[in-house]
Amino acid sequence: MGSSCKEQESKKCVFWVQGPILVGAGPSGLAVSACLARQGVPCLVLEKSDCIASLWQQRTYDRLKLHLPKQFCQLPFMDFPEDFPKYPTKHQFISYMESYASHFSIKPRFNQAVQNAQFDSGSGLWRVKTQVADYISRWLIVATGENAEPAIPEILGLDKFHGPVVHTSGYKSGSEFRNQKVLVIGCGNSGMEVVDKILLLASSLTLGNTEQLGLRRPKTGPIELKNATGKTPVLDVGALSQIRSGKIKITETVKEITRNGAKFMDGQEKEFDSIILATGYKSNVPTWLKSCDFFTKDGMPRREFPEGWKGENGLYTVGFTRRGLLGTASDAHKIAKHISDQWRIMNKETNTCSSNNSSHIILLQKSLLHP
């Protein structure tokens, strides 16, 4: 379909999509797409990057592993390979997702970042604009998730620091920090794993902005913790012993960044060569989904799990449960079932049916929509 429109792309093609438009080709988007395929409903997947699971492929560090056992992280209708370890590596998970997309014939339209998506109350349709084309559909599925882009906190003086400041989304390995004094701001899994890797390279490291001494033994187990609070449990991969030995120094909260280091709330001031921001990610939904009060200003559904998967006027969300992959499968099944019920009714009324992923996308004449 794209090849027949190449000459017109500069004029912004407009497409009618008979199935839902799904934004995001990460794990959540793949899960919903597969569930829809099982129900015989085609969908159009729009992905801003040039690959599936771009967060995993392009913005994660080399030694990343899943933080929950694999049986809690697999996508619908396809288990992990039996020879994968209990906690698959980043590269194993990417391989699994690529196999998943191939198995369910999921073919996103890559390099199409959604610039604007809005419900047209007059027509009762969603209009989704990318830099390449505009798309129209009865349904919109938001699958960009709660980790769409880095969360960069406002820290006094950060712009004055003389050395490199790196968010963990741009961190690959500790080799570039060899023999440096490094300040890691933030805790959680990213902070702990970055710390662990840098220590292997004999750097001097200070971990700032943690809770007291950080790694207390929780009262609940990791799965229960994830279900109850949405917080991903930290797996101790040696960080606690390094803290006890003094190789990792725990500090008070950072008060201010200076040209050569940082000032802390307890009055101390230390020099550092580099700063790593292990401050997590955030949703980017408010930047492109317009005139929609289903999401908060932080880009999260106002309805909490398990009710946050469905909005109004054919709007659906997946990947916003604060439960990681644990909540994705449940929401994916619900969304696919809800849309497929409507799809079957519509097909009976019109006596048509299309499960082909290209034939359900129809090029419209631009003049019909923009006279």
Long-range contacts (C-beta under 8 A, 24 or more apart in sequence): 1-358, 1-361, 1-363, 2-109, 4-363, 5-133, 5-363, 9-132, 9-133, 11-366, 12-132, 12-133, 12-134, 12-366, 13-132, 13-133, 13-134, 13-363, 13-366, 14-133, 14-134, 14-135, 14-136, 14-363, 14-364, 14-365, 14-366, 14-369, 14-370, 15-44, 15-133, 15-134, 15-135, 15-136, 15-361, 15-362, 15-363, 15-364, 16-136, 16-137, 16-361, 16-362, 16-363, 16-364, 17-43, 17-44, 17-135, 17-136, 17-137, 17-360, 17-361, 17-362, 18-42, 18-137, 18-354, 18-360, 18-361, 18-362, 19-43, 19-44, 19-137, 19-139, 19-339, 19-343, 19-360, 20-44, 20-137, 20-138, 20-139, 20-140, 20-141, 20-314, 20-316, 20-339, 21-46, 21-126, 21-128, 21-135, 21-137, 21-139, 21-140, 21-141, 22-46, 22-141, 22-143, 23-114, 23-117, 23-128, 23-140, 23-141, 23-142, 23-143, 23-144, 24-142, 24-143, 24-144, 24-145, 24-148, 24-319, 25-49, 25-51, 25-52, 25-53, 25-54, 25-101, 25-106, 25-108, 25-110, 25-143, 26-52, 26-53, 26-54, 26-55, 26-56, 26-143, 26-144, 26-145, 26-319, 27-53, 27-75, 27-97, 27-319, 27-325, 27-328, 28-143, 28-145, 28-318, 28-319, 28-328, 28-331, 28-332, 29-108, 29-141, 29-143, 29-318, 29-319, 30-75, 30-97, 30-100, 30-101, 30-104, 30-106, 31-75, 31-76, 31-318, 31-328, 31-329, 31-332, 32-141, 32-143, 32-316, 32-318, 32-331, 32-332, 32-335, 32-336, 33-104, 33-106, 34-75, 34-76, 34-77, 34-78, 34-100, 34-104, 34-106, 34-332, 35-76, 35-77, 35-332, 35-333, 35-335, 35-336, 35-337, 36-335, 36-336, 36-339, 36-340, 37-104, 37-105, 37-106, 37-355, 38-76, 38-77, 38-336, 39-336, 39-337, 39-339, 39-340, 39-343, 40-340, 40-343, 40-353, 40-355, 41-336, 41-339, 41-340, 41-343, 41-355, 42-354, 42-355, 42-356, 42-357, 42-360, 43-141, 43-357, 44-109, 44-135, 44-137, 44-357, 44-360, 44-361, 45-106, 45-107, 45-108, 45-109, 46-108, 46-109, 46-112, 46-114, 46-128, 46-130, 46-135, 47-108, 47-109, 47-110, 47-111, 47-112, 48-111, 48-112, 48-113, 48-114, 49-110, 49-111, 50-110, 50-111, 51-110, 52-97, 52-98, 52-101, 52-106, 52-108, 53-94, 53-97, 55-147, 55-148, 55-169, 55-281, 56-90, 56-93, 56-94, 56-97, 57-94, 59-150, 59-169, 59-170, 60-90, 60-169, 61-90, 61-168, 61-171, 61-172, 61-173, 61-190, 61-193, 61-194, 61-197, 62-90, 62-172, 62-173, 63-89, 63-90, 63-173, 63-193, 63-197, 64-89, 64-90, 64-193, 65-89, 65-90, 66-93, 67-189, 67-232, 67-233, 67-234, 67-235, 68-222, 68-223, 68-226, 68-232, 68-233, 68-324, 68-325, 68-326, 72-223, 72-325, 72-326, 73-324, 73-325, 73-326, 74-325, 75-100, 75-325, 75-328, 75-329, 75-332, 76-329, 76-332, 76-333, 77-104, 78-103, 87-235, 105-357, 107-357, 114-288, 115-288, 116-288, 116-290, 117-288, 117-289, 117-290, 118-289, 118-290, 118-291, 118-292, 119-291, 119-292, 119-313, 119-314, 119-315, 121-313, 124-313, 126-313, 126-314, 126-315, 134-369, 136-364, 136-369, 137-314, 138-314, 138-342, 139-314, 139-315, 139-316, 139-339, 140-314, 140-315, 140-316, 141-316, 141-317, 141-318, 141-335, 142-285, 142-289, 142-315, 142-316, 142-317, 142-318, 142-320, 143-317, 143-318, 143-319, 144-283, 144-284, 144-285, 144-319, 145-283, 145-318, 145-319, 145-320, 146-281, 146-282, 146-283, 146-299, 146-300, 146-319, 146-320, 146-322, 147-280, 147-281, 147-282, 147-283, 148-281, 148-282, 148-283, 148-284, 148-285, 148-299, 149-281, 149-282, 149-284, 150-277, 150-279, 150-280, 150-281, 150-282, 151-279, 151-280, 151-281, 151-282, 152-277, 152-279, 153-185, 153-277, 153-279, 155-185, 155-254, 155-256, 155-257, 156-255, 156-256, 156-257, 157-256, 157-257, 157-258, 158-257, 158-275, 160-257, 160-258, 160-259, 161-257, 161-258, 161-259, 161-275, 162-259, 162-260, 163-272, 163-273, 163-274, 163-275, 164-274, 164-275, 165-274, 165-275, 165-276, 165-277, 166-274, 166-275, 166-276, 166-277, 167-276, 167-277, 167-279, 168-194, 168-276, 168-277, 168-278, 168-279, 169-281, 171-276, 173-197, 174-198, 174-200, 174-201, 174-203, 175-201, 177-201, 177-203, 177-273, 177-274, 177-276, 178-202, 178-203, 179-203, 180-204, 180-272, 180-273, 180-274, 181-205, 181-206, 181-270, 181-271, 181-272, 181-273, 181-274, 182-206, 182-272, 182-273, 182-274, 182-275, 182-276, 183-208, 183-254, 183-261, 183-262, 183-270, 183-272, 183-274, 183-275, 183-276, 184-208, 184-275, 184-276, 184-278, 185-209, 185-254, 185-275, 185-276, 185-277, 185-278, 185-279, 186-277, 186-278, 186-279, 186-280, 187-211, 187-214, 187-234, 187-278, 188-232, 188-234, 188-278, 188-280, 189-232, 189-234, 189-235, 190-278, 190-280, 191-278, 192-234, 192-235, 192-236, 192-237, 192-239, 193-237, 194-276, 194-278, 195-239, 195-242, 195-248, 196-237, 196-238, 196-239, 196-242, 199-242, 199-247, 199-248, 205-247, 205-248, 205-249, 206-248, 206-249, 206-250, 206-251, 206-270, 206-272, 207-243, 207-248, 207-249, 207-250, 207-251, 208-251, 208-252, 208-253, 208-254, 208-262, 208-264, 209-253, 209-254, 210-250, 213-243, 213-250, 214-243, 214-250, 215-239, 215-240, 215-243, 223-326, 226-323, 226-324, 226-326, 227-323, 227-326, 229-322, 230-305, 230-321, 230-322, 230-323, 231-322, 232-324, 283-320, 306-330, 306-331, 309-334, 309-335, 310-334, 310-335, 310-338
